[in-house]
Amino acid sequence: MKRSTFDALLSFLGGVSWAFVIVGAWVTFQSLVFLGIVPALMFTFLFIFLAIFLLLVLETMSMARERNDMLAKQNQLLEEIRDTVKAPSENSSQE
């Protein structure tokens, strides 16, 4: 199955987003550890929560794209079925 450029871009951004979550959580914790362990963990969890929310938005875009593609294929098949059913009934009414 051939993937579009948009699908490849979404897959790439998904991988980059997971890397951003991991590295960002580590950097957040390391940069705020001077405030203490509890505030550093609190801000790290806040960062992880926001980053995963944005990752879910990206995944939702991917699922919406797939659903749209599937609906377009179904619509095309239904139009073909309609045309094949309509064509014989038109021929028999002319005879």
N, CA, C and O of each residue as an XYZ file, in Angstrom:
380
protein
N       0.839     -1.164      0.000
C       0.000      0.000      0.000
C       0.895      1.242      0.000
O       1.808      1.361      0.816
N       0.624      2.143     -0.908
C       1.421      3.350     -1.020
C       0.952      4.381      0.001
O      -0.244      4.632      0.152
N       1.911      4.965      0.690
C       1.586      5.972      1.691
C       1.802      7.348      1.091
O       2.719      7.563      0.299
N       0.953      8.261      1.478
C       1.086      9.621      0.970
C       2.158     10.360      1.765
O       2.615      9.894      2.809
N       2.537     11.498      1.257
C       3.525     12.330      1.932
C       2.994     12.791      3.279
O       3.750     12.893      4.245
N       1.700     13.069      3.349
C       1.090     13.505      4.602
C       1.178     12.409      5.656
O       1.460     12.697      6.819
N       0.942     11.159      5.272
C       1.044     10.041      6.216
C       2.479      9.857      6.689
O       2.719      9.609      7.871
N       3.418      9.975      5.784
C       4.821      9.849      6.161
C       5.229     10.975      7.107
O       5.975     10.754      8.061
N       4.739     12.171      6.841
C       5.041     13.307      7.710
C       4.451     13.102      9.096
O       5.110     13.392     10.095
N       3.214     12.605      9.174
C       2.597     12.360     10.475
C       3.343     11.279     11.253
O       3.499     11.392     12.469
N       3.807     10.235     10.568
C       4.579      9.190     11.241
C       5.897      9.749     11.766
O       6.302      9.454     12.890
N       6.552     10.550     10.953
C       7.810     11.164     11.383
C       7.584     12.071     12.586
O       8.338     12.019     13.558
N       6.543     12.904     12.522
C       6.261     13.810     13.636
C       5.873     13.046     14.901
O       6.167     13.492     16.010
N       5.211     11.891     14.738
C       4.896     11.069     15.899
C       6.150     10.567     16.587
O       6.244     10.611     17.814
N       7.110     10.092     15.816
C       8.372      9.637     16.395
C       9.160     10.759     17.038
O       9.728     10.594     18.118
N       9.189     11.896     16.373
C       9.896     13.051     16.925
C       9.215     13.520     18.210
O       9.884     13.953     19.149
N       7.908     13.433     18.249
C       7.172     13.861     19.437
C       7.497     12.985     20.640
O       7.661     13.488     21.751
N       7.590     11.666     20.419
C       7.958     10.797     21.533
C       9.376     11.093     22.019
O       9.641     11.082     23.221
N      10.276     11.356     21.088
C      11.643     11.724     21.485
C      11.629     13.038     22.262
O      12.359     13.196     23.240
N      10.791     13.980     21.819
C      10.670     15.273     22.511
C      10.137     15.081     23.928
O      10.588     15.758     24.853
N       9.190     14.175     24.108
C       8.641     13.912     25.440
C       9.727     13.375     26.366
O       9.866     13.832     27.501
N      10.490     12.412     25.882
C      11.519     11.785     26.720
C      12.635     12.765     27.055
O      12.998     12.934     28.219
N      13.173     13.408     26.028
C      14.281     14.346     26.258
C      13.793     15.567     27.039
O      14.492     16.045     27.932
N      12.608     16.075     26.714
C      12.071     17.232     27.411
C      11.808     16.967     28.875
O      12.037     17.838     29.714
N      11.328     15.770     29.197
C      11.102     15.429     30.607
C      12.424     15.380     31.360
O      12.519     15.856     32.492
N      13.434     14.809     30.735
C      14.747     14.738     31.388
C      15.336     16.136     31.596
O      15.848     16.443     32.673
N      15.260     16.974     30.569
C      15.804     18.330     30.671
C      15.018     19.149     31.702
O      15.608     19.905     32.475
N      13.702     19.001     31.713
C      12.880     19.718     32.686
C      13.257     19.312     34.107
O      13.426     20.163     34.981
N      13.384     18.021     34.327
C      13.741     17.559     35.663
C      15.129     18.054     36.061
O      15.319     18.542     37.175
N      16.096     17.931     35.157
C      17.461     18.330     35.479
C      17.585     19.837     35.705
O      18.373     20.274     36.544
N      16.814     20.629     34.965
C      16.937     22.074     35.118
C      16.192     22.597     36.349
O      16.483     23.698     36.818
N      15.242     21.832     36.877
C      14.477     22.301     38.037
C      14.784     21.536     39.318
O      14.141     21.768     40.342
N      15.743     20.642     39.278
C      16.067     19.860     40.471
C      16.659     20.748     41.576
O      16.625     20.365     42.745
N      17.196     21.913     41.235
C      17.732     22.814     42.263
C      16.621     23.340     43.170
O      16.903     23.775     44.286
N      15.374     23.313     42.723
C      14.250     23.736     43.558
C      13.851     22.652     44.556
O      13.153     22.925     45.532
N      14.294     21.438     44.308
C      13.940     20.299     45.147
C      13.361     19.197     44.279
O      12.979     19.418     43.130
N      13.305     18.020     44.849
C      12.828     16.865     44.089
C      11.326     16.977     43.793
O      10.897     16.699     42.673
N      10.538     17.375     44.774
C       9.083     17.415     44.595
C       8.668     18.437     43.534
O       7.899     18.085     42.639
N       9.141     19.688     43.590
C       8.760     20.615     42.516
C       9.281     20.191     41.141
O       8.603     20.383     40.131
N      10.479     19.619     41.105
C      11.027     19.157     39.827
C      10.168     18.039     39.252
O       9.891     18.031     38.053
N       9.748     17.106     40.077
C       8.876     16.032     39.603
C       7.512     16.563     39.184
O       6.931     16.104     38.200
N       7.007     17.533     39.939
C       5.711     18.112     39.608
C       5.751     18.796     38.237
O       4.862     18.581     37.413
N       6.763     19.605     37.994
C       6.876     20.275     36.697
C       7.176     19.286     35.570
O       6.735     19.480     34.437
N       7.922     18.234     35.882
C       8.206     17.215     34.879
C       6.922     16.495     34.476
O       6.683     16.271     33.289
N       6.094     16.131     35.458
C       4.818     15.487     35.142
C       3.897     16.429     34.377
O       3.162     15.996     33.489
N       3.932     17.701     34.712
C       3.138     18.683     33.974
C       3.603     18.758     32.518
O       2.787     18.795     31.597
N       4.917     18.780     32.327
C       5.461     18.795     30.968
C       5.055     17.533     30.200
O       4.640     17.612     29.044
N       5.175     16.371     30.848
C       4.813     15.119     30.192
C       3.334     15.115     29.827
O       2.972     14.683     28.733
N       2.476     15.588     30.722
C       1.047     15.643     30.457
C       0.748     16.502     29.232
O      -0.007     16.086     28.353
N       1.334     17.694     29.170
C       1.098     18.582     28.027
C       1.651     17.998     26.727
O       1.015     18.090     25.677
N       2.827     17.403     26.806
C       3.438     16.838     25.597
C       2.640     15.644     25.081
O       2.467     15.499     23.871
N       2.158     14.800     25.967
C       1.364     13.654     25.527
C       0.012     14.115     24.993
O      -0.525     13.498     24.073
N      -0.547     15.187     25.549
C      -1.780     15.743     24.999
C      -1.564     16.187     23.553
O      -2.397     15.913     22.690
N      -0.456     16.868     23.286
C      -0.163     17.290     21.916
C       0.099     16.088     21.013
O      -0.236     16.115     19.828
N       0.693     15.041     21.562
C       0.905     13.819     20.800
C      -0.429     13.164     20.449
O      -0.587     12.632     19.350
N      -1.375     13.199     21.361
C      -2.702     12.658     21.078
C      -3.426     13.468     20.009
O      -4.169     12.905     19.204
N      -3.218     14.777     19.992
C      -3.801     15.608     18.934
C      -3.232     15.184     17.578
O      -3.968     15.082     16.597
N      -1.952     14.944     17.527
C      -1.310     14.502     16.292
C      -1.848     13.141     15.853
O      -2.095     12.923     14.667
N      -2.030     12.233     16.799
C      -2.563     10.914     16.480
C      -4.016     11.007     16.023
O      -4.441     10.251     15.149
N      -4.771     11.916     16.600
C      -6.162     12.127     16.182
C      -6.219     12.627     14.743
O      -7.097     12.231     13.977
N      -5.284     13.496     14.379
C      -5.212     13.951     12.991
C      -4.960     12.775     12.048
O      -5.551     12.702     10.971
N      -4.099     11.874     12.445
C      -3.794     10.702     11.622
C      -5.022      9.807     11.479
O      -5.319      9.334     10.382
N      -5.733      9.574     12.576
C      -6.927      8.722     12.508
C      -8.025      9.381     11.688
O      -8.747      8.690     10.970
N      -8.168     10.690     11.775
C      -9.168     11.394     10.964
C      -8.827     11.284      9.488
O      -9.718     11.127      8.653
N      -7.562     11.365      9.168
C      -7.123     11.218      7.785
C      -7.448      9.820      7.248
O      -7.946      9.671      6.133
N      -7.155      8.798      8.065
C      -7.450      7.427      7.651
C      -8.955      7.226      7.462
O      -9.385      6.588      6.501
N      -9.746      7.771      8.379
C     -11.201      7.630      8.264
C     -11.713      8.328      7.010
O     -12.592      7.810      6.321
N     -11.167      9.498      6.716
C     -11.565     10.237      5.522
C     -11.216      9.457      4.251
O     -12.012      9.406      3.313
N     -10.038      8.858      4.222
C      -9.642      8.048      3.071
C     -10.558      6.842      2.904
O     -10.937      6.493      1.786
N     -10.912      6.205      4.021
C     -11.790      5.039      3.957
C     -13.178      5.437      3.470
O     -13.775      4.717      2.670
N     -13.698      6.555      3.932
C     -15.010      7.018      3.475
C     -14.993      7.360      1.986
O     -15.973      7.118      1.281
N     -13.886      7.918      1.510
C     -13.781      8.226      0.084
C     -13.795      6.941     -0.748
O     -14.431      6.892     -1.801
N     -13.097      5.903     -0.281
C     -13.103      4.625     -0.997
C     -14.495      4.003     -0.996
O     -14.951      3.486     -2.015
N     -15.167      4.056      0.152
C     -16.514      3.493      0.231
C     -17.473      4.254     -0.682
O     -18.324      3.657     -1.342
N     -17.327      5.564     -0.711
C     -18.182      6.381     -1.567
C     -17.970      6.028     -3.040
O     -18.929      5.926     -3.804
N     -16.728      5.844     -3.426
C     -16.417      5.479     -4.807
C     -17.021      4.119     -5.158
O     -17.586      3.953     -6.240
N     -16.907      3.151     -4.256
C     -17.486      1.832     -4.504
C     -19.008      1.898     -4.601
O     -19.608      1.251     -5.459
N     -19.625      2.674     -3.729
C     -21.080      2.806     -3.781
C     -21.541      3.461     -5.075
O     -22.572      3.077     -5.627
N     -20.799      4.439     -5.562
C     -21.146      5.068     -6.837
C     -21.001      4.079     -7.989
O     -21.824      4.075     -8.905
N     -19.973      3.245     -7.955
C     -19.807      2.231     -8.994
C     -20.956      1.223     -8.956
O     -21.477      0.832    -10.001
N     -21.348      0.806     -7.756
C     -22.470     -0.131     -7.624
C     -23.754      0.514     -8.138
O     -24.534     -0.124     -8.844
N     -23.969      1.771     -7.786
C     -25.166      2.474     -8.244
C     -25.191      2.551     -9.769
O     -26.234      2.342    -10.389
N     -24.041      2.852    -10.370
C     -23.981      2.961    -11.829
C     -24.224      1.618    -12.508
O     -24.882      1.558    -13.547
N     -23.697      0.544    -11.929
C     -23.915     -0.763    -12.542
C     -25.359     -1.231    -12.372
O     -25.896     -1.906    -13.250
N     -25.984     -0.886    -11.268
C     -27.383     -1.262    -11.067
C     -28.291     -0.402    -11.930
O     -29.290     -0.890    -12.459
N     -27.960      0.853    -12.074
C     -28.791      1.777    -12.857
C     -28.688      1.478    -14.352
O     -29.683      1.605    -15.066
N     -27.531      1.092    -14.835
C     -27.326      0.873    -16.263
C     -28.202     -0.261    -16.816
O     -28.841     -0.041    -17.845
N     -28.279     -1.443    -16.219
C     -29.144     -2.500    -16.772
C     -30.628     -2.133    -16.700
O     -31.386     -2.489    -17.602
N     -31.051     -1.447    -15.676
C     -32.472     -1.089    -15.588
C     -32.834     -0.071    -16.654
O     -33.973     -0.072    -17.120
N     -31.927      0.789    -17.057
C     -32.182      1.758    -18.134
C     -32.261      1.034    -19.481
O     -33.091      1.387    -20.319
N     -31.417      0.038    -19.697
C     -31.420     -0.712    -20.946
C     -32.712     -1.524    -21.099
O     -33.259     -1.609    -22.198
N     -33.196     -2.111    -20.022
C     -34.410     -2.931    -20.109
C     -35.649     -2.065    -20.305
O     -36.613     -2.522    -20.918
N     -35.656     -0.846    -19.812
C     -36.830      0.029    -19.997
C     -36.892      0.564    -21.422
O     -37.972      0.931    -21.885
N     -35.765      0.620    -22.131
C     -35.758      1.120    -23.516
C     -36.244      0.053    -24.481
O     -36.696      0.385    -25.577
N     -36.166     -1.210    -24.111
C     -36.568     -2.298    -25.021
C     -38.010     -2.480    -25.075
O     -38.495     -3.353    -25.794
